[in-house]
């Protein structure tokens, strides 16, 4: 089904670099689309909701569809390269098409609540195609490896590399491309990264032939016993991760200021932690006999790390013996704010990142279709994340407040 292990192993580091580029381009697009949605919809809260819902929902659907739409005998590197090319092309189309559509619907639908809702729906439809393709990239590339401990470990490294690229893209777009240049320049930069990644994928596919037997591997392999427990665990992990991000962003904004700057720092801390944790989890998954036990240990340790973050944010960070208001340089202030966020949130973020490769190892069986396996785990994690973001932002925090919401996180 996949390339021979000895042949595939030589190209895995190069694929990791390509996946870093994918993550970088994806986060550049996400930040650009947030600004575009603010111009089309006009409300930052609605814009953020539309962006997160479409981005995460589209990636969830894309991860599930890839294994069902693309045959397993297709060369995974060519499929991956085509996905990247299409993402770049649609990204450029969205740059010019979304404001035009928004203007047309604004003219014909009025400026009231229903007008905003209609434009939000149209915006979500426009952003759905590229996010579907983004969600399909990890299942596509996963077909290059086998569902062995080493292969699953490399999938964890790919996930970590993609997250590392997302950190780079977040900082690149927020602090340089959009600050120094403009949205078209940032979009062209992201599209250029997509083209470079696609070119790398096509070149590797020429020197690394894919030996597939044309059958559906998941039909040959038995389903892992009690696999549903792993899917439930990784869904709950996603639920608590996004719920914590919502709660901690709200609390830290009271301390650092309710600005995009604060949101960018918290997002960067979460991405760094997830990247570090997924790499560590991939290394652990390759060496242990029962990754489900390690997944359970991660979830148990999250109880302590979530409580740690709650205590630090409430009792320690506000009373640090350094007053950032006295700093003469904004660079010093940023370092201090970043350090405080890392101190509170990084331990939990690392454990959430480690849970993903351990969940993959927990459901992996020899002979499975890696694309279907990865798509299922990724979709479960993303569905949990969407539910967590919606539950905490729209229900739990307004109903029981941030303090009790953190208690729900610990219980979850």
C-alpha positions as CSV (number, residue, x, y, z in Angstrom):
1,X,0.0,0.0,0.0
2,X,2.7,2.5,1.0
3,X,6.2,2.9,-0.3
4,X,8.7,0.4,1.0
5,X,10.0,1.4,4.5
6,X,13.6,1.7,3.4
7,X,12.7,3.8,0.4
8,X,10.2,6.0,2.3
9,X,12.5,6.7,5.2
10,X,15.0,8.6,3.1
11,X,12.4,11.1,2.1
12,X,10.5,11.6,5.4
13,X,12.7,14.6,6.6
14,X,12.0,16.3,3.3
15,X,8.3,15.7,3.6
16,X,8.5,17.2,7.1
17,X,9.9,20.4,5.6
18,X,7.1,20.5,3.1
19,X,4.5,20.1,5.9
20,X,6.1,23.0,7.8
21,X,5.5,25.1,4.6
22,X,1.9,24.0,4.5
23,X,1.3,25.1,8.1
24,X,2.9,28.4,7.4
25,X,0.8,29.2,4.4
26,X,-2.4,28.0,6.2
27,X,-2.0,30.4,9.1
28,X,-1.1,33.3,6.8
29,X,-4.4,32.7,5.0
30,X,-6.3,32.4,8.3
31,X,-5.1,35.9,9.4
32,X,-5.8,37.4,6.0
33,X,-9.3,35.9,5.9
34,X,-10.0,37.3,9.3
35,X,-9.3,40.8,8.1
36,X,-11.3,40.3,4.9
37,X,-14.3,39.1,6.9
38,X,-14.1,42.2,9.1
39,X,-14.4,44.2,5.9
40,X,-17.3,42.1,4.5
41,X,-19.3,41.4,7.7
42,X,-18.2,44.4,9.7
43,X,-18.3,42.8,13.2
44,X,-15.1,41.3,14.6
45,X,-17.0,38.9,16.9
46,X,-19.1,37.6,14.0
47,X,-16.0,37.5,11.8
48,X,-14.1,35.4,14.3
49,X,-17.0,33.0,14.7
50,X,-17.4,32.6,11.0
51,X,-13.6,32.1,10.5
52,X,-13.2,29.6,13.3
53,X,-16.3,27.7,12.4
54,X,-15.5,27.5,8.7
55,X,-11.8,26.8,9.2
56,X,-12.2,24.0,11.7
57,X,-15.3,22.6,10.2
58,X,-13.8,22.6,6.7
59,X,-10.6,20.9,7.9
60,X,-12.7,18.3,9.7
61,X,-14.8,17.4,6.6
62,X,-11.7,17.5,4.4
63,X,-9.9,15.0,6.6
64,X,-12.8,12.6,6.4
65,X,-13.5,12.9,2.7
66,X,-10.0,12.4,1.4
67,X,-9.9,8.6,2.0
68,X,-13.4,8.2,0.6
69,X,-12.8,10.3,-2.5
70,X,-9.2,9.6,-3.5
71,X,-8.3,6.0,-4.3
72,X,-5.4,4.5,-2.3
73,X,-3.4,3.6,-5.4
74,X,-3.0,7.3,-6.2
75,X,0.6,8.5,-5.5
76,X,0.2,10.3,-2.1
77,X,2.9,12.9,-3.0
78,X,1.1,13.9,-6.2
79,X,-2.2,14.1,-4.4
80,X,-0.6,16.3,-1.7
81,X,1.0,18.5,-4.3
82,X,-2.3,18.9,-6.2
83,X,-4.0,19.9,-2.9
84,X,-1.3,22.6,-2.3
85,X,-1.7,24.0,-5.8
86,X,-5.5,24.2,-5.4
87,X,-5.2,25.9,-2.0
88,X,-2.9,28.5,-3.5
89,X,-5.2,29.2,-6.4
90,X,-8.3,29.4,-4.3
91,X,-6.5,31.6,-1.8
92,X,-5.9,34.2,-4.5
93,X,-9.5,33.9,-5.7
94,X,-10.8,34.5,-2.2
95,X,-8.7,37.6,-1.9
96,X,-10.6,39.3,-4.8
97,X,-13.9,37.4,-4.8
98,X,-14.9,37.7,-1.2
99,X,-15.1,41.5,-1.1
100,X,-17.0,41.6,-4.4
101,X,-19.6,39.1,-3.2
102,X,-19.8,40.8,0.2
103,X,-20.5,44.2,-1.5
104,X,-23.2,42.7,-3.8
105,X,-25.0,41.0,-0.9
106,X,-24.7,44.1,1.2
107,X,-26.3,46.2,-1.5
108,X,-29.2,43.8,-2.1
109,X,-29.8,42.5,1.4
110,X,-29.6,45.7,3.5
111,X,-27.5,46.5,6.6
112,X,-29.5,44.9,9.4
113,X,-28.9,41.8,11.4
114,X,-30.2,39.6,8.6
115,X,-27.9,41.3,6.1
116,X,-24.9,40.5,8.4
117,X,-26.1,36.9,8.7
118,X,-26.5,36.5,5.0
119,X,-23.1,37.9,4.3
120,X,-21.6,35.6,7.0
121,X,-23.1,32.6,5.3
122,X,-21.8,33.6,1.9
123,X,-18.4,34.2,3.4
124,X,-18.4,30.8,5.0
125,X,-19.3,29.2,1.7
126,X,-16.4,31.0,0.0
127,X,-13.9,29.9,2.6
128,X,-15.1,26.3,2.8
129,X,-13.3,25.0,-0.4
130,X,-9.8,25.9,0.7
131,X,-10.3,24.7,4.2
132,X,-11.6,21.4,2.9
133,X,-8.3,21.0,0.9
134,X,-6.2,22.0,4.0
135,X,-7.9,19.3,6.1
136,X,-7.2,16.7,3.4
137,X,-3.4,17.3,3.4
138,X,-2.5,15.3,6.5
139,X,-4.5,12.2,5.5
140,X,-3.1,12.5,1.9
141,X,0.5,12.5,3.1
142,X,-0.1,9.9,5.7
143,X,-0.6,7.3,2.9
144,X,3.2,7.6,2.2
145,X,3.9,5.8,5.5
146,X,2.7,2.5,6.9
147,X,0.7,2.0,10.0
148,X,3.7,0.6,12.0
149,X,4.9,2.3,15.2
150,X,7.6,4.0,13.2
151,X,5.2,5.2,10.5
152,X,2.7,6.5,13.1
153,X,5.5,8.3,14.9
154,X,6.3,10.1,11.6
155,X,2.7,11.1,11.4
156,X,3.1,12.7,14.8
157,X,6.2,14.5,13.5
158,X,4.3,15.7,10.5
159,X,1.6,17.1,12.8
160,X,4.2,18.8,14.9
161,X,6.0,20.2,11.9
162,X,2.7,21.6,10.5
163,X,2.1,23.3,13.8
164,X,5.6,24.7,13.9
165,X,4.9,26.2,10.4
166,X,1.7,27.6,11.7
167,X,3.6,29.5,14.4
168,X,5.9,30.9,11.7
169,X,3.0,31.9,9.6
170,X,1.2,33.5,12.4
171,X,4.2,35.7,13.3
172,X,5.1,36.3,9.7
173,X,1.6,37.6,8.8
174,X,0.8,39.4,12.0
175,X,4.1,41.2,12.6
176,X,5.6,41.7,9.1
177,X,3.5,41.0,6.0
178,X,0.4,42.8,7.0
179,X,2.1,45.4,9.1
180,X,4.7,46.4,6.4
181,X,2.8,45.4,3.3
182,X,-0.9,44.6,2.6
183,X,-3.3,41.7,2.2
184,X,-2.5,41.1,-1.5
185,X,1.2,40.8,-0.8
186,X,0.6,38.5,2.1
187,X,-1.8,36.4,0.0
188,X,0.8,36.1,-2.8
189,X,3.4,35.1,-0.3
190,X,1.2,32.3,1.0
191,X,0.4,31.2,-2.5
192,X,4.1,31.2,-3.4
193,X,4.7,28.9,-0.4
194,X,1.9,26.6,-1.7
195,X,3.5,26.5,-5.1
196,X,6.9,25.8,-3.7
197,X,5.5,23.0,-1.5
198,X,3.6,21.5,-4.5
199,X,6.7,21.6,-6.6
200,X,8.7,19.8,-3.9
201,X,5.9,17.2,-3.7
202,X,5.9,16.6,-7.5
203,X,9.7,16.3,-7.6
204,X,9.8,13.8,-4.8
205,X,7.0,11.8,-6.5
206,X,9.2,11.4,-9.5
207,X,12.2,9.9,-7.6
208,X,10.1,8.1,-5.0
209,X,7.7,5.7,-6.8
210,X,4.7,4.6,-4.8
211,X,4.0,0.9,-4.7
212,X,0.3,0.3,-4.1
213,X,-1.7,-2.8,-4.8
214,X,-4.9,-0.8,-5.6
215,X,-7.0,-2.3,-2.8
216,X,-8.6,-0.6,0.1
217,X,-6.3,-1.5,3.0
218,X,-8.9,-0.7,5.6
219,X,-11.1,-3.5,4.2
220,X,-8.3,-6.0,4.7
221,X,-7.6,-5.1,8.3
222,X,-9.8,-5.8,11.3
223,X,-11.0,-2.8,13.3
224,X,-8.9,-2.1,16.4
225,X,-10.7,-3.4,19.5
226,X,-12.3,-0.7,21.6
227,X,-11.1,1.9,19.2
228,X,-14.1,4.1,20.1
229,X,-12.6,4.8,23.4
230,X,-9.6,6.4,21.7
231,X,-11.9,8.5,19.5
232,X,-13.9,9.7,22.6
233,X,-10.7,10.5,24.4
234,X,-9.2,12.6,21.6
235,X,-12.5,14.4,21.1
236,X,-12.6,15.3,24.8
237,X,-9.0,16.4,24.5
238,X,-10.0,18.8,21.7
239,X,-13.0,20.0,23.6
240,X,-10.9,20.9,26.7
241,X,-8.1,22.4,24.6
242,X,-10.3,24.9,22.8
243,X,-12.4,25.5,25.9
244,X,-9.2,26.4,27.8
245,X,-8.0,28.7,25.0
246,X,-11.3,30.6,25.2
247,X,-11.2,30.9,29.0
248,X,-7.5,31.7,29.2
249,X,-7.7,34.3,26.4
250,X,-10.5,36.0,28.3
251,X,-8.6,36.0,31.6
252,X,-5.2,37.0,30.1
253,X,-6.9,39.8,28.1
254,X,-7.9,41.4,31.4
255,X,-4.2,41.4,32.4
256,X,-2.4,42.1,29.0
257,X,-5.2,44.0,27.2
258,X,-8.0,42.9,25.0
259,X,-6.1,43.3,21.7
260,X,-5.2,41.3,18.7
261,X,-1.7,41.4,20.1
262,X,-2.8,39.4,23.2
263,X,-4.7,36.9,21.0
264,X,-1.7,36.4,18.8
265,X,0.6,35.7,21.8
266,X,-1.8,33.2,23.3
267,X,-2.3,31.5,20.0
268,X,1.4,31.3,19.4
269,X,1.9,29.7,22.9
270,X,-0.8,27.1,22.2
271,X,0.8,26.3,18.8
272,X,4.3,26.0,20.2
273,X,3.1,23.7,22.9
274,X,1.1,21.5,20.5
275,X,4.1,21.3,18.2
276,X,6.5,20.4,21.0
277,X,4.0,18.0,22.5
278,X,3.2,16.2,19.3
279,X,6.9,15.7,18.5
280,X,7.4,14.2,22.0
281,X,4.3,12.1,21.7
282,X,5.4,10.7,18.4
283,X,8.8,9.7,19.9
284,X,7.0,8.0,22.8
285,X,4.5,6.2,20.5
286,X,7.3,4.6,18.6
287,X,8.9,3.1,21.8
288,X,6.0,1.9,23.9
289,X,3.9,-1.2,23.5
290,X,0.6,0.3,24.7
291,X,0.1,3.9,23.5
292,X,-3.5,4.0,24.9
293,X,-2.0,3.9,28.4
294,X,0.2,6.8,27.5
295,X,-2.8,8.7,26.1
296,X,-4.6,8.1,29.4
297,X,-1.6,9.4,31.3
298,X,-1.6,12.5,29.2
299,X,-5.3,13.2,30.0
300,X,-4.7,12.6,33.7
301,X,-1.7,14.9,33.7
302,X,-3.9,17.6,32.0
303,X,-5.9,17.8,35.2
304,X,-2.9,19.0,37.0
305,X,-1.7,21.3,34.2
306,X,-5.1,23.0,33.8
307,X,-5.2,23.6,37.5
308,X,-1.7,24.9,37.3
309,X,-2.7,27.4,34.6
310,X,-5.8,28.5,36.5
311,X,-3.7,29.1,39.7
312,X,-0.9,31.0,37.8
313,X,-3.4,33.3,36.0
314,X,-5.3,34.1,39.2
315,X,-2.7,34.1,41.9
316,X,0.8,34.5,40.4
317,X,1.0,36.3,37.1
318,X,-0.8,39.5,38.2
319,X,1.7,39.9,41.1
320,X,5.0,39.3,39.2
321,X,7.6,41.7,40.6
322,X,8.1,43.3,37.2
323,X,5.9,46.1,36.0
324,X,5.7,46.1,32.2
325,X,4.2,49.6,32.2
326,X,7.7,50.9,33.2
327,X,9.4,49.4,30.1
328,X,10.7,51.9,27.6
329,X,10.6,49.3,24.7
330,X,7.6,47.5,23.4
331,X,10.0,44.6,22.6
332,X,10.6,44.1,26.3
333,X,6.9,44.2,27.1
334,X,6.2,41.5,24.4
335,X,8.9,39.3,25.9
336,X,7.5,39.7,29.4
337,X,3.9,39.0,28.2
338,X,5.1,36.0,26.2
339,X,7.0,34.6,29.1
340,X,4.0,34.9,31.4
341,X,1.7,33.1,28.9
342,X,4.3,30.4,28.4
343,X,4.7,29.9,32.1
344,X,0.9,29.4,32.6
345,X,-0.3,27.6,29.4
346,X,2.6,25.8,27.9
347,X,2.5,22.6,30.1
348,X,-1.1,21.9,29.2
349,X,-0.6,22.7,25.5
350,X,2.3,20.2,25.3
351,X,0.1,17.5,26.7
352,X,-2.7,18.3,24.3
353,X,-0.2,18.1,21.4
354,X,1.2,14.8,22.6
355,X,-2.3,13.3,22.8
356,X,-2.8,13.3,19.0
357,X,0.1,11.0,17.9
358,X,-0.7,8.7,20.9
359,X,-4.3,8.5,19.7
360,X,-3.1,7.6,16.2
361,X,-0.9,4.9,17.6
362,X,-3.8,3.7,19.7
363,X,-6.0,2.9,16.7
364,X,-3.4,1.9,14.2
365,X,-3.3,-1.7,12.9
366,X,-1.0,-3.2,10.2
367,X,-2.6,-3.0,6.8
368,X,-4.9,-0.1,7.5
369,X,-5.4,2.8,5.1
370,X,-3.4,5.5,6.9
371,X,-5.5,8.2,5.3
372,X,-8.7,6.9,6.7
373,X,-7.1,6.3,10.1
374,X,-5.6,9.8,10.3
375,X,-8.8,11.4,9.0
376,X,-10.9,9.7,11.6
377,X,-8.7,10.7,14.6
378,X,-8.2,14.2,13.2
379,X,-12.0,14.7,12.7
380,X,-12.8,13.5,16.2
381,X,-10.3,15.9,17.7
382,X,-11.6,18.8,15.5
383,X,-15.3,18.1,16.3
384,X,-14.4,18.1,20.0
385,X,-12.5,21.4,19.5
386,X,-15.5,23.0,17.7
387,X,-17.8,21.9,20.4
388,X,-15.5,23.2,23.1
389,X,-15.1,26.6,21.5
390,X,-18.8,27.0,21.1
391,X,-19.8,25.6,24.5
392,X,-17.4,27.8,26.5
393,X,-17.7,31.0,24.5
394,X,-21.5,31.0,24.1
395,X,-22.8,29.0,27.1
396,X,-20.5,28.1,30.0
397,X,-18.7,31.4,30.5
398,X,-21.9,33.6,30.3
399,X,-23.7,31.1,32.5
400,X,-21.3,30.1,35.3
401,X,-18.3,32.4,34.7
402,X,-14.7,31.8,34.0
403,X,-13.8,30.4,37.5
404,X,-16.4,27.6,37.3
405,X,-15.6,27.1,33.6
406,X,-12.1,26.1,34.6
407,X,-13.5,23.6,37.0
408,X,-15.4,22.1,34.1
409,X,-12.1,21.9,32.2
410,X,-10.5,20.0,35.0
411,X,-13.4,17.6,35.2
412,X,-13.3,17.1,31.5
